[in-house]
Amino acid sequence: MKTLKGPAVFLAQFIGDRPPFDTLQGLAGWAAGLGFKGVQLPTNHPHLFDLNLAAHSQTYCDEVAGQLAEHGLVITELSTHLQGQLVAVHPAYDSLFDQFAAPEMRGKPAARTEWAVNQLMAAAKASQRLGLTAHATFSGALAWPYLYPWPQRPAGLIDEAFAELARRWRPVLDAFDEQGVDVCYELHPGEDLHDGVTFERFLAALDAHPRANILYDPSHFLLQQLDYLAFIDIYHQRIKAFHVKDAEFRPSGRQGVYGGYQDWLDRAGRFRSLGDGQIDFTAIFSKLTQYDYSGWAVLEWECALKHPESGAAEGAQFIRQHIIRVAEHAFDDFADSRLDPAQLSTLLGLGAKT
């Protein structure tokens, strides 16, 4: 077994326009000061990390890694969550998702998709240059507006949606395969890949592509009322990244899973800072350790109540306390009789072997 690596922090929710959150150096010093050992680095802020330059310049990648190393930090994964979202966008969401694209791509859906795919291709090269083995992203969505079947979905609609999603992602996955990097999809409502069934459907359309893997985030499963512990038992071989994020689900006589279009503060299902929600992280860390998960435990802070800096400080300690230092030998080795084969046969009443 392996000891999970961590604690690490996803920087996306902490980037701001004031020090120390406005530069990579400032964020690195802040994260290290809280006890984090790694950072998951978003790639949609060129002033922090220039993805296109990283794809083409080993020198630049070495410089970035060196800057973080000065603070005792490493990059755990690059993230293209926003660009991955744009690989597949249903027209109903065009105007909303345009803000995730480069300004010159807005209002041009086909060009925006091409730009997003190129961003993923660059991320594959940059990840390899940085010595990374996993990459975090979203799948995008074509079928999401048809999630609830009313009116009835036409026969073949979902099959075609997943076939098209696979067509768009296959060349990206092939590019990551060439670089020796796993693509880890965060299974998330709003994405076509949001649970085990949808991931399996996608994987089948990709002929079980070896680089199509999972970023495990139990908060999204709790809010769907999915068994997030059984999920690990089923899919542990495909779990290559891990967001440590808490949540709570408290349904009432007025609302349930769908939340009644309410703001996060008033929803039955809410994201919470680590330790403030309902998720059993002791069991999660135990299962991931049992199944030899070799990646990082990365804090993703999202909370309807708590200040982010408080959530980050508490989160670093929370993850550190939950990481299991694996045993080097079995706990009952002291009682090992170490008998030879003949003695074993005698114990079983089989007599001496001839």
N, C-alpha and C positions, 0 to 999 in steps of 0.2 A: 504494500500500500504506500501511497504518497501523502505527504502533508500538503494541504492546500496552501497556495501562495497568497499572501495578503498581509495587512489590508491594503486595498487600492481604492481609488475614487474616480468615478466618471466626472470629468470636468465640465460637461456641457451646462449643467444647471448653475454653475458658479461663475461663469464668465460674465464680466460686467465692464463698465466704463470708468471705474475708479480703482486705484491701487488697493490691494495687490492683485485684483481680479482682471486687470486689463492687459497683462502681458504674461507670456508663458513663464518667464523667470519669477514674476510675482506670484503666480499661481503655484509654481513649484515650491517656492519657499513657504508659502502658506500651508500647502498639503503636507510637506515634510514636517513642519512644525507641529502638526496634529498627530504625527506618527504614521502617516501613510507611507507605503513602500513602493507603490506603483500608481500610475495614472492611465486611465483610458482616455484617449485623446480624440476629440471631435475634429473633423477635417473641413468644416464649413466656415472657419474663421482664418483666412489667410494671414492675418497679422499675428496669429499665434502659431500656426503651422501651415506652411505652403505645400499643399498636397501635390500640385503639378511639379513643383521644383523637387520635392522629395522623390517623385517617381523617376526623375532623370539624374539626380545628383547624389552620389554616395557621400560626397563631402558634406552636403547640407544635412543629410540624415545623421552622419557622425557628429556634426556640430550640435544638433538638437539633442541627441542621446547624451552627449557630453555635458550640455547645460543641465539636463536633468540629473545626471550622475553626480554633479557637484552638490546636489541636495540629497543624495542617497536614494534617488528615484529611478525607476525604469518605466518604459511604456509597456503596458500590458497588452493592449490592442488599439488599433486605430478604429474610429467609428465613422461610418457613412450613413447613419440613420436617415438623415434628411434626403441625401442623394438617392439612397436605396428606395425610399418612398416614391421617388419620381420615376423609377424604372417602369412603374405601372400605375397610372392614375385614371380613374373613371372620369369621363367628361363632367359629371356633376360636381367634381371637386377641383376643376381646373383653376378657377380664380383663387381659391383658397391656398392651393399648393404652389401657385406661381411664386409666392414669396420665398420658397425654399431654393429656387433656381437662381442662376446668375441673371442680373437685370436684363441682359440682351436676349435671354431666352423666354422671357415672360410674354404670354399671349401667343406662343408658338409651341403647341403641345408636342408635335413630332420632334422639333429641334430640342425641346426640353428633355425628352426621353433619351435622345442621342447623347446629349450633354451628360445626363445622369449616368448612362452606361460608361461613358468615357471616364467619369469620375471614379467609378468602381474599378475600371481597368488600371487607372493610376494608383488606386489604393492597393491593388494587388502587388504592383511593383514596389511601391513605397514600403509595404509591410515586409517584403522580402529583404529590402535594403536595411531595414531596421532589425532584422533577425526575429520577426514575429511569426507565430504559427497559427494565429486565429485573428479573425476580423469580425467586427460587430456591425449589423445593419438591419434594416427593415426590408420586407419583400415588396411593398407596394400592394395595391389592390385594384382589381377590376370587378370582382363579384360582390364587394361589400354592400353596395346599395340593395342587393337582393338577399341579404342575410335572412330576413324573416319572410317565409314563403306566402306572402299575401300582397297582390294576387299570386296565384300559383306560378312558380317559375316554369318557363317553357322547358320541355325536355331537352337535355343536352347543353343548356346554358352554362351550368357550373363546370361541366366537363371541358367546354371550349375555353372558359375563363382560365382554368388551370393549365390547359394545353398552351395557351398563349403566354401565360406567366412563365411556364417552363421554357418556351421558345426564347423569351427575352433574357432569361437568366442563364441559360446553358452556356453561351459564349463567355459570360462573366465567370461562371464557375470553372470553365476550362482554363481561363486566364489565371485564376487563383491556383488551380491545380499545377500549372506550369511553374508557379512560384513557391509551391509547397505550403500553401496557407489555406486554412479552413474558413469558409464563410459561415458565420453564425447568425442565423435569423432570430431576432427577438420576437417571440410569438406574442402578438399584441392585438387587442381589438382595434379595428380600423384597418388592419392589414388582412390580406387574404390568408396569410399564415398566422392563425391566432390560437390554435390548440393542436392536440395530437392528431386528430382526424385530418385537419387541413394540411398539416405537415406531411402526413403519410400520402395524401393525394398528390401533393406537389412532388414528393420524392418518387412516387410511381411514374409521374409524367416525365421525370428526369432519369429514368432507368437506374434509380438508387445511386445517383452521382455521389462519389465519395466525399466531395467537398461541401455538400449541402448539409449543414449541421445546425445546432440549436444554441442560442443564448438563453439560458434558463433564468427566468424571472418569476418567482412564485407569486408576486403581487397581482399579476394579470390573471393568474389562474384562480386565486382566491375570489377575485371579483366576478369571475365567471362561474364560481362554485364548482370548479374542477378539482379533483384530488391531486394536489401538487406533489405529494409524496409518492403515490403510485406512478405518477408521471416519470419520476426518476427511475423507478424499477423498470419501466417499459422502454424508455428512450436514453438510458445512461450512455450507451455507446455513441450517441450522436450529440451529447451535451459537451460542448467544447469551450463555453464561456458562461459566466455566472454573474448576474446582477443581484446584489443583496438589497432588496427593497421590501419594506413592510406594507401591510394594508389591513383594513378591517372591513367587514361586511355585516351590517346591522339592519336587516330588513324590518319593515313595519307594516301596519295595515294600510299604509298609503303608497309605499314604493318598495321595489325589489331590485333585481339585477339591472334593469334598464335605467333607473335613476330619475325618471320623470323630467328629463331635460334640465335638471337643476345644476347649479354651480357645485364645484367639488365639495365645498364646505357643507352642503346640505344633502349630499347624496348618501344613500344607504351604504354604498361601497366607496371607500376613500383610501387614498395612499397616505401612509403615515411614516414618520421617522422610525428608524430601527429601534425595536423594543416597545414602541407605543401601539403597535397593531396586534393582530391575532395569529400571525404566521409562526409556526413551530420551527425556528431556525436550528434548534438543537438537533431535531430529527433530520433536517435537510443537510446540515454539515456532516452528520453521521452517515447518511446514505451516500453522499458524494465521496466521502472518504472510503467507505466500504467498496464503492465501485471504481476506486482508483482515479478519480477526477484529478487531472494534473495541472489544471489552469489556476486562474486567479479568482479570488473573492473580491468583487468590485462593488463598492457602495454606489448605488444610484439614489440620490436624495430627491424625493418628491413628497411633500407633506402639505395638507390643507391647513395646518395649524402652526407648526413650529418654524422658527427662523432657520434659514439654511445653514448659517454658520454654527448654530447650536447642534443641528442635525448632523453636520459633518464631524464635529468634535466628538459627539457621542457615538457616531457610527464607526469611527476608527477603533475606538475601544471595544465596541460591541463585536465587531468582526474579529478582532484579536482574541477576545475571550471565547469565541465560538470555533476558532480553528483548532482542530484536533491534531496534536503531535502524535504521529502514529507510533505504535509499539514496534520495537526492533525484534521482539520474539514473543511467542505465545505466553500468556500470563501463567499457564500451568506447566511451563517447561521444567520448573524445579522438580516436578514429580515424574519426569520422563524416565521410564525404566530402561529404555534403549536395549531391548532384548534382540538376540540374533534370531534368524528364521526358524531354527530348530526349537527354540524356546517358545516362539509364537505358536508353533504347531502344538506343542505340549499344552499351552494354555487353552487351546481350542479342543483338546482331547483327541487330536488327530494322530498322535503317535509320531514317531520319528520318520522323517522323509527319507526315502531310499533313492 
